[in-house]
Amino acid sequence: FGHGLEGQRKADLGNGTYLNPIVAGDHADPTVLKDGADYYMTFSSFQSYPGAVIWHSQDLVNWTPITAALTRPIGTVWAMDLVKHQGRFFIYIPVLQDAGTGIYVIHADDIRGPWSAPIDLKIPGCIDPGHVVGEDGRRYLFVNGGRRVRLKDDGLATDGPLEANAWKPWQYPKDWVVEMYAPEGPKLLRRGEWFYLISAVGGTAGPPTSHMVTVARSRSVHGPWEDCPHNPIVRTTSIDEPWWSRGHATVVEGPSGDPGDWWMVYHGYENGFRTLGRQALLEPVEWTKDGWLRAKGGTLSKPLPKPRGGKPSQAGFALSDDFSSGKLGLQWAFHAPGPDESKRLRFEDKALVIRGKGKSLPDSSPLTCQAGDRSYEITVDLEISGEGHGGLALFYEERGHVGIGFSTTQMLTYGYGQEHAWMRQDMATRRVHIRLTNRENVVTWRYSHDGGKTWQQHSWQMEVSGLHHNVFGGFVSLRPALFSAGAGEVRARNFVYQGLTT
């Protein structure tokens, strides 16, 4: 891999080729918009807020985030669709709430915002919206399970009932080893006289050979839809491949302007590193003489030529934070926040002060960031006050996490998704430096009480390769996290991230 900011891996190898992933770490369900020479992409943000972070590129390989479009918690955000229509940007957002699933929309006149408040389209029981303008000039959302609903011209409300059987998802052979049928992720484009519907079947996790990319086409948005004879055009066929469960694709024109320059962006799990979540992958595609798509990247095990004509830009962004900006950086997001979660934070003297919440790490709505490296190291300087405790963790969800925390009198240890009272150690603490080293899912903790001059290794080294979706569900990743629990505050300074070579 190439190495960029903070030693983080990057796709661009600097010699005209790239090696996947294009955006490392938990960046599932990519939706890509080409707007002139610019590309914009966003991903499922699940229970993390601010969410719907929008990334920008001009070459499809080097991406950097520019804004978070969704700041108000509305539920668990799944696979969105980012589109532009008549000069306005829209994001159609499927959300899981206590009452079930539904679809919202937000809009903006500038991609960088401000974005509108979420509007409930009142489409219950649906996920994975895919927007298209038909040959009739009307706007439609195709959703999972072969369904569709028409939108009003402004795209902010439905204009008719949810229609069943608007498209028939492709059926794979019954003896294939997949998670489940799960037809989902429809993304639509128009090329010449044809509409193309790119979708996924097979389930996004489970066996490594589950997810896949399928294609159908029609001369009308109303069908009938014809399945590609080469389906699936992408699928992991062996556990030995570097990327598992490849699927959920968006197809987009390349930057060269050549009519044969087309690309596909989708997600996959990295072999041996499900803890990193589903990562964003880029593959070249070609149009066959009979008008079908064919993937050209193989298993993505080797470097591929970069798209032609694109303008390279910065790849990724720094995860480190000295908290001197006075605002929360794009790398940070609360897990499962309440409506006023941001009020727990304040910035003082190059420090982030986090007011305690809940009783322990699982219910504290920790402040998380996304790591995309197989190995990395994090250090942070924490000051503890009051009757609570706080620390540094790797957090998947409430039942799956590891970490160490400090109160003013004790060190606490979290492993196997719980705090282990038998490991509590009396320790007068006001200020402590913590260092987390994750080497290919083996985690070592160290702490220092003299400003980082000398370090004490924690007695428990943890193996965390099982903290992922196939164990806990939730579709997310194992994220570095700062937490503050109980009746007190944690003052964080100098959060430093460094990718490590493996």
C-alpha positions as CSV (number, residue, x, y, z in Angstrom):
1,F,0.0,0.0,0.0
2,G,0.9,3.6,-0.3
3,H,1.3,5.6,2.9
4,G,0.0,9.1,3.4
5,L,-0.9,11.4,6.3
6,E,0.1,9.9,9.7
7,G,1.3,6.7,7.9
8,Q,-2.3,5.9,6.9
9,R,-2.4,3.6,3.9
10,K,-3.7,5.1,0.7
11,A,-4.6,3.7,-2.7
12,D,-2.5,5.9,-5.0
13,L,0.9,4.2,-5.4
14,G,2.4,7.3,-7.1
15,N,3.4,5.5,-10.3
16,G,0.1,5.7,-12.2
17,T,-1.5,2.8,-10.4
18,Y,-3.6,2.2,-7.3
19,L,-4.3,-0.6,-4.9
20,N,-7.7,-1.0,-3.2
21,P,-9.2,0.2,-1.0
22,I,-9.7,3.7,-2.2
23,V,-11.2,4.7,1.2
24,A,-10.0,2.4,3.9
25,G,-12.0,1.5,7.0
26,D,-15.7,1.4,7.5
27,H,-17.1,3.1,4.4
28,A,-20.0,0.9,3.3
29,D,-22.6,1.3,0.7
30,P,-20.9,3.9,-1.4
31,T,-23.0,6.3,-3.5
32,V,-21.1,8.3,-6.0
33,L,-22.1,11.5,-7.9
34,K,-20.2,12.9,-10.9
35,D,-20.7,16.7,-11.1
36,G,-18.5,18.1,-13.9
37,A,-14.9,17.4,-13.0
38,D,-15.8,16.7,-9.4
39,Y,-16.9,13.4,-7.8
40,Y,-18.7,13.3,-4.5
41,M,-19.3,10.2,-2.4
42,T,-21.0,9.3,0.9
43,F,-21.5,6.1,2.9
44,S,-23.8,4.5,5.4
45,S,-23.1,6.2,8.8
46,F,-25.3,3.9,11.0
47,Q,-25.5,5.2,14.6
48,S,-22.7,7.7,14.2
49,Y,-23.5,11.5,14.3
50,P,-22.6,13.8,12.7
51,G,-23.2,11.5,9.8
52,A,-23.5,11.3,6.0
53,V,-20.0,12.6,5.6
54,I,-19.4,13.7,2.0
55,W,-16.1,13.0,0.4
56,H,-14.6,14.7,-2.7
57,S,-12.3,13.6,-5.5
58,Q,-11.3,14.5,-9.0
59,D,-9.7,11.2,-10.0
60,L,-11.8,8.6,-8.2
61,V,-8.7,7.3,-6.3
62,N,-7.8,10.1,-3.9
63,W,-10.6,11.2,-1.6
64,T,-11.0,13.6,1.2
65,P,-14.0,14.5,3.4
66,I,-15.5,18.0,3.0
67,T,-18.6,18.1,5.2
68,A,-21.1,16.1,7.3
69,A,-24.5,16.6,5.8
70,L,-26.6,15.0,8.6
71,T,-26.2,16.5,12.1
72,R,-29.6,15.7,13.7
73,P,-30.0,12.1,14.9
74,I,-32.9,10.4,13.2
75,G,-32.0,6.7,13.7
76,T,-29.6,4.2,12.2
77,V,-28.6,5.4,8.7
78,W,-28.1,2.8,6.0
79,A,-27.4,2.9,2.3
80,M,-28.1,6.4,0.9
81,D,-28.3,7.8,-2.6
82,L,-26.5,11.1,-3.4
83,V,-27.9,12.8,-6.5
84,K,-28.1,16.2,-8.3
85,H,-31.3,17.3,-10.0
86,Q,-31.9,20.7,-11.7
87,G,-29.0,22.3,-9.8
88,R,-29.9,21.0,-6.3
89,F,-28.3,18.2,-4.3
90,F,-30.3,15.6,-2.6
91,I,-29.5,12.7,-0.3
92,Y,-32.1,10.0,0.1
93,I,-31.6,8.3,3.5
94,P,-33.0,5.0,4.7
95,V,-33.3,4.9,8.5
96,L,-33.9,2.2,11.0
97,Q,-36.0,3.5,14.0
98,D,-37.8,1.7,16.8
99,A,-41.0,1.7,14.6
100,G,-39.1,0.1,11.7
101,T,-37.4,1.4,8.5
102,G,-38.3,4.4,6.5
103,I,-36.7,6.9,4.1
104,Y,-35.9,10.6,4.6
105,V,-34.5,13.2,2.3
106,I,-32.2,16.2,2.8
107,H,-31.2,18.8,0.2
108,A,-28.8,21.6,-0.4
109,D,-28.0,24.2,-3.1
110,D,-24.3,23.8,-2.4
111,I,-22.7,20.3,-1.7
112,R,-20.8,21.8,1.2
113,G,-24.1,22.9,2.8
114,P,-26.0,24.1,4.6
115,W,-28.1,21.0,4.3
116,S,-31.8,21.0,5.1
117,A,-33.4,19.3,8.1
118,P,-34.4,15.7,7.3
119,I,-37.9,15.3,5.7
120,D,-39.7,12.0,6.3
121,L,-41.0,10.7,3.0
122,K,-43.3,8.2,4.8
123,I,-42.2,5.1,2.9
124,P,-42.3,2.5,5.7
125,G,-40.6,-0.9,5.4
126,C,-38.1,0.2,2.7
127,I,-34.4,0.7,2.5
128,D,-31.7,1.5,-0.1
129,P,-33.3,4.1,-2.2
130,G,-32.0,4.6,-5.8
131,H,-33.1,7.8,-7.6
132,V,-33.8,8.1,-11.3
133,V,-35.5,10.4,-13.7
134,G,-37.6,8.4,-16.2
135,E,-38.1,9.0,-19.9
136,D,-41.4,10.6,-18.8
137,G,-39.5,13.3,-16.9
138,R,-40.8,12.0,-13.6
139,R,-38.7,11.2,-10.6
140,Y,-38.7,7.8,-8.9
141,L,-37.1,6.0,-6.0
142,F,-36.4,2.3,-6.5
143,V,-36.0,0.5,-3.2
144,N,-35.1,-3.0,-1.9
145,G,-37.1,-6.0,-2.8
146,G,-37.9,-4.9,-6.4
147,R,-40.2,-2.0,-5.3
148,R,-40.6,1.6,-6.5
149,V,-42.3,4.8,-5.6
150,R,-42.9,8.0,-7.7
151,L,-41.7,11.3,-6.3
152,K,-43.2,14.8,-6.7
153,D,-41.2,17.1,-9.0
154,D,-39.4,18.7,-6.0
155,G,-38.2,15.3,-4.8
156,L,-39.4,16.1,-1.3
157,A,-42.6,14.0,-1.1
158,T,-44.0,10.9,-2.7
159,D,-46.5,11.1,-5.5
160,G,-48.3,7.8,-5.4
161,P,-48.3,4.5,-3.6
162,L,-45.3,2.1,-3.2
163,E,-45.4,-0.2,-6.2
164,A,-44.4,-3.9,-5.8
165,N,-42.7,-5.9,-8.6
166,A,-41.3,-2.8,-10.4
167,W,-38.2,-4.9,-11.1
168,K,-37.4,-8.5,-10.5
169,P,-34.0,-9.1,-8.8
170,W,-31.7,-11.6,-10.4
171,Q,-31.7,-15.1,-8.8
172,Y,-28.4,-16.8,-8.3
173,P,-28.1,-20.7,-8.5
174,K,-29.6,-22.3,-5.4
175,D,-26.4,-24.2,-4.5
176,W,-24.3,-21.0,-4.1
177,V,-23.0,-20.4,-0.6
178,V,-24.4,-17.0,0.4
179,E,-25.9,-15.4,3.5
180,M,-29.5,-14.8,2.1
181,Y,-31.2,-13.6,-1.0
182,A,-31.6,-9.9,0.2
183,P,-32.2,-8.0,-3.0
184,E,-31.1,-4.5,-2.3
185,G,-29.0,-1.5,-3.2
186,P,-30.6,-0.5,-6.6
187,K,-28.6,2.3,-8.3
188,L,-29.8,3.5,-11.7
189,L,-28.2,5.3,-14.6
190,R,-29.3,6.2,-18.1
191,R,-26.9,5.6,-21.1
192,G,-28.1,6.1,-24.6
193,E,-31.4,4.4,-25.1
194,W,-31.1,2.2,-22.0
195,F,-31.7,2.5,-18.3
196,Y,-29.4,0.3,-16.2
197,L,-30.2,-1.0,-12.8
198,I,-27.2,-2.1,-10.7
199,S,-28.2,-4.0,-7.6
200,A,-26.9,-6.5,-5.0
201,V,-28.1,-9.9,-3.9
202,G,-26.7,-12.5,-1.6
203,G,-26.4,-10.7,1.7
204,T,-23.8,-8.2,2.7
205,A,-22.0,-10.4,5.3
206,G,-22.1,-14.0,6.4
207,P,-19.9,-16.3,4.2
208,P,-17.2,-14.5,2.2
209,T,-18.9,-15.5,-1.0
210,S,-22.2,-13.8,-0.2
211,H,-22.6,-10.3,-1.7
212,M,-22.4,-9.7,-5.5
213,V,-23.1,-7.1,-8.2
214,T,-25.9,-7.7,-10.7
215,V,-27.1,-5.7,-13.7
216,A,-30.4,-5.3,-15.5
217,R,-31.5,-3.0,-18.3
218,S,-34.7,-1.6,-19.9
219,R,-35.6,1.0,-22.5
220,S,-38.1,2.4,-20.1
221,V,-38.0,3.1,-16.4
222,H,-41.3,1.2,-16.2
223,G,-39.7,-2.0,-17.6
224,P,-39.6,-4.7,-18.6
225,W,-36.1,-5.3,-17.2
226,E,-33.7,-7.8,-18.8
227,D,-31.0,-9.4,-16.7
228,C,-27.4,-9.3,-17.8
229,P,-26.3,-12.7,-19.3
230,H,-23.0,-12.3,-17.4
231,N,-24.6,-11.8,-13.9
232,P,-23.2,-11.5,-11.4
233,I,-20.6,-9.1,-12.9
234,V,-18.7,-9.1,-9.5
235,R,-18.6,-11.7,-6.9
236,T,-16.1,-13.2,-4.4
237,T,-15.8,-16.8,-5.3
238,S,-13.1,-18.0,-2.9
239,I,-12.2,-17.5,0.7
240,D,-8.6,-17.0,-0.6
241,E,-9.4,-13.8,-2.4
242,P,-8.3,-10.5,-0.7
243,W,-11.8,-9.0,-0.6
244,W,-14.9,-10.8,0.6
245,S,-18.6,-10.1,0.0
246,R,-18.0,-7.6,-2.8
247,G,-21.2,-5.8,-3.7
248,H,-23.5,-2.7,-3.5
249,A,-22.1,-0.8,-6.5
250,T,-22.5,2.6,-8.1
251,V,-21.4,2.9,-11.8
252,V,-19.9,6.2,-12.9
253,E,-18.2,7.8,-15.8
254,G,-14.4,8.3,-15.6
255,P,-12.7,11.6,-15.6
256,S,-11.1,11.4,-19.1
257,G,-14.2,12.1,-21.1
258,D,-13.6,9.0,-23.2
259,P,-17.0,7.3,-23.8
260,G,-15.4,4.0,-22.9
261,D,-14.0,5.2,-19.5
262,W,-16.3,3.8,-16.8
263,W,-15.8,2.7,-13.3
264,M,-17.6,0.9,-10.5
265,V,-17.4,1.7,-6.8
266,Y,-18.6,-0.8,-4.3
267,H,-17.7,-2.2,-0.9
268,G,-16.1,-5.4,0.5
269,Y,-14.6,-6.9,3.7
270,E,-10.8,-7.2,3.8
271,N,-9.7,-10.9,4.2
272,G,-8.8,-11.3,7.8
273,F,-9.9,-7.8,8.8
274,R,-13.7,-7.8,9.2
275,T,-13.0,-5.5,12.2
276,L,-12.4,-2.7,9.7
277,G,-15.9,-2.9,8.3
278,R,-16.8,-2.8,4.6
279,Q,-14.3,-0.7,2.7
280,A,-14.7,1.3,-0.5
281,L,-13.3,-0.4,-3.6
282,L,-12.8,0.9,-7.2
283,E,-12.9,-1.3,-10.3
284,P,-12.7,-0.5,-14.0
285,V,-15.6,-1.7,-16.2
286,E,-16.2,-1.8,-19.9
287,W,-19.3,-1.8,-22.1
288,T,-19.6,-4.8,-24.3
289,K,-20.7,-4.6,-28.0
290,D,-24.2,-5.8,-27.0
291,G,-24.5,-3.0,-24.4
292,W,-23.7,-4.8,-21.1
293,L,-21.3,-4.0,-18.3
294,R,-18.2,-6.2,-17.7
295,A,-15.9,-5.9,-14.7
296,K,-12.2,-5.8,-15.5
297,G,-10.4,-5.8,-12.1
298,G,-10.4,-9.5,-11.3
299,T,-10.0,-10.2,-7.6
300,L,-8.5,-6.7,-6.9
301,S,-5.4,-8.5,-5.6
302,K,-3.0,-6.4,-7.8
303,P,-2.5,-2.7,-8.5
304,L,-4.6,-1.3,-11.3
305,P,-4.0,1.6,-13.7
306,K,-5.5,4.8,-12.3
307,P,-8.4,6.5,-14.2
308,R,-7.0,8.7,-17.0
309,G,-7.4,12.5,-17.0
310,G,-8.2,12.9,-13.3
311,K,-6.6,15.6,-11.2
312,P,-5.0,14.1,-8.1
313,S,-5.7,15.6,-4.7
314,Q,-5.1,14.9,-1.1
315,A,-6.0,11.4,0.0
316,G,-7.7,11.0,3.4
317,F,-7.3,13.3,6.3
318,A,-5.6,13.4,9.7
319,L,-7.2,11.6,12.5
320,S,-5.0,13.3,15.1
321,D,-6.5,16.2,16.9
322,D,-4.9,18.7,19.3
323,F,-8.4,20.2,19.9
324,S,-7.2,23.7,19.3
325,S,-9.7,24.5,16.5
326,G,-12.6,25.0,19.0
327,K,-14.9,22.7,17.0
328,L,-15.4,19.0,16.5
329,G,-13.4,17.7,13.4
330,L,-14.9,15.6,10.7
331,Q,-13.0,12.6,12.1
332,W,-15.2,12.5,15.1
333,A,-18.8,11.1,15.6
334,F,-20.8,10.2,18.6
335,H,-22.1,6.6,18.8
336,A,-25.9,6.5,19.3
337,P,-26.2,10.1,20.5
338,G,-29.2,11.8,22.0
339,P,-30.7,15.0,20.4
340,D,-28.5,17.3,22.5
341,E,-25.3,15.2,22.7
342,S,-23.1,18.0,21.5
343,K,-23.8,19.9,24.7
344,R,-21.6,17.4,26.5
345,L,-18.6,18.9,24.8
346,R,-16.8,22.2,25.3
347,F,-13.3,23.4,24.2
348,E,-10.9,25.0,26.6
349,D,-7.2,25.8,26.3
350,K,-6.5,23.3,23.5
351,A,-8.5,20.6,25.2
352,L,-11.8,18.8,24.6
353,V,-13.8,18.5,27.7
354,I,-16.3,15.6,27.7
355,R,-19.1,15.5,30.3
356,G,-19.9,12.1,31.6
357,K,-22.9,10.1,30.4
358,G,-24.3,6.8,31.6
359,K,-22.5,4.5,34.1
360,S,-19.8,2.9,32.0
361,L,-18.3,2.7,28.5
362,P,-21.3,0.8,26.8
363,D,-23.9,3.5,27.6
364,S,-21.7,6.6,27.5
365,S,-22.2,7.4,23.7
366,P,-18.4,7.4,23.1
367,L,-16.8,9.8,20.7
368,T,-15.4,7.6,17.9
369,C,-13.3,7.9,14.7
370,Q,-12.7,5.5,11.8
371,A,-9.4,3.6,11.5
372,G,-8.5,2.1,8.1
373,D,-5.1,0.6,8.9
374,R,-4.4,-3.0,9.7
375,S,-2.1,-1.8,12.4
376,Y,-1.9,1.5,14.2
377,E,-1.0,3.3,17.4
378,I,-2.9,6.0,19.3
379,T,-1.9,8.1,22.3
380,V,-4.0,10.6,24.2
381,D,-3.5,12.8,27.3
382,L,-6.5,12.6,29.7
383,E,-7.4,14.5,32.8
384,I,-10.0,13.1,35.1
385,S,-12.3,15.1,37.4
386,G,-15.4,14.4,39.4
387,E,-17.0,11.0,40.3
388,G,-16.9,9.4,36.9
389,H,-14.2,7.7,34.8
390,G,-13.0,7.9,31.2
391,G,-10.5,6.5,28.9
392,L,-9.6,5.1,25.5
393,A,-11.4,2.2,23.8
394,L,-11.9,0.2,20.7
395,F,-15.7,0.2,20.3
396,Y,-17.9,-1.9,18.1
397,E,-21.1,-1.5,19.9
398,E,-22.6,-1.8,23.4
399,R,-21.9,-5.6,23.7
400,G,-18.6,-5.6,21.9
401,H,-15.7,-3.4,23.0
402,V,-12.3,-3.3,24.8
403,G,-10.6,-0.5,26.6
404,I,-9.1,1.0,29.7
405,G,-10.4,3.8,31.8
406,F,-9.4,5.8,34.9
407,S,-11.2,7.4,37.7
408,T,-9.4,9.6,40.2
409,T,-8.8,6.5,42.4
410,Q,-8.8,3.4,40.1
411,M,-7.9,1.9,36.7
412,L,-10.7,0.0,35.1
413,T,-10.5,-2.6,32.3
414,Y,-13.0,-3.5,29.6
415,G,-12.8,-6.7,27.7
416,Y,-15.2,-9.1,26.0
417,G,-17.8,-6.3,26.1
418,Q,-17.9,-5.7,29.8
419,E,-16.0,-4.1,32.6
420,H,-14.0,-6.6,34.7
421,A,-14.3,-5.6,38.3
422,W,-11.8,-8.2,39.4
423,M,-9.1,-6.3,37.4
424,R,-9.7,-2.9,39.1
425,Q,-6.5,-1.5,40.4
426,D,-6.3,1.2,43.0
427,M,-4.4,4.1,41.4
428,A,-4.5,7.8,42.3
429,T,-5.1,9.5,39.0
430,R,-5.6,13.0,37.9
431,R,-3.8,13.1,34.6
432,V,-2.8,10.0,32.6
433,H,-1.4,9.3,29.1
434,I,-2.8,6.2,27.4
435,R,-1.3,4.4,24.4
436,L,-3.1,1.9,22.4
437,T,-1.2,-0.3,19.9
438,N,-3.3,-2.5,17.6
439,R,-1.1,-4.8,15.5
440,E,-3.3,-6.9,13.2
441,N,-6.0,-7.2,15.8
442,V,-3.7,-7.8,18.8
443,V,-4.1,-4.9,21.2
444,T,-1.6,-3.7,23.8
445,W,-2.4,-1.0,26.3
446,R,0.2,1.2,28.1
447,Y,-0.2,4.2,30.4
448,S,2.0,6.8,31.9
449,H,1.6,9.2,34.9
450,D,4.7,11.3,34.2
451,G,3.7,12.9,31.0
452,G,4.8,10.1,28.7
453,K,8.4,9.7,30.0
454,T,7.9,6.2,31.2
455,W,5.2,3.7,30.3
456,Q,3.6,0.8,32.1
457,Q,2.2,-2.0,30.0
458,H,-1.3,-3.2,31.0
459,S,-1.3,-6.9,32.0
460,W,-3.9,-7.9,29.5
461,Q,-3.1,-8.0,25.8
462,M,-6.3,-8.5,23.8
463,E,-7.1,-10.3,20.5
464,V,-10.0,-8.5,18.9
465,S,-10.5,-10.1,15.5
466,G,-14.0,-11.4,16.5
467,L,-15.4,-7.9,17.1
468,H,-17.3,-7.5,13.8
469,H,-20.7,-7.9,12.2
470,N,-20.8,-11.7,11.8
471,V,-20.7,-11.9,15.7
472,F,-22.7,-8.8,16.8
473,G,-24.6,-7.6,13.7
474,G,-24.9,-3.9,13.2
475,F,-22.8,-3.7,9.9
476,V,-20.1,-1.4,11.4
477,S,-16.5,-1.6,12.5
478,L,-14.2,-1.6,15.5
479,R,-13.5,2.1,16.1
480,P,-11.1,4.0,18.3
481,A,-13.1,5.9,21.0
482,L,-12.8,8.4,23.8
483,F,-15.3,7.9,26.5
484,S,-16.5,9.7,29.6
485,A,-18.9,8.0,32.0
486,G,-20.5,8.8,35.3
487,A,-20.8,12.1,37.2
488,G,-17.6,13.8,36.1
489,E,-15.6,15.1,33.2
490,V,-12.7,14.0,31.0
491,R,-10.4,16.6,29.5
492,A,-8.7,15.2,26.4
493,R,-5.5,16.7,24.9
494,N,-3.2,15.7,22.0
495,F,-5.0,12.8,20.4
496,V,-2.3,11.3,18.1
497,Y,-2.9,8.6,15.5
498,Q,-0.1,6.8,13.6
499,G,-0.5,4.0,11.0
500,L,2.0,1.2,11.4
501,T,3.4,-1.0,8.7
502,T,2.5,-4.7,9.0
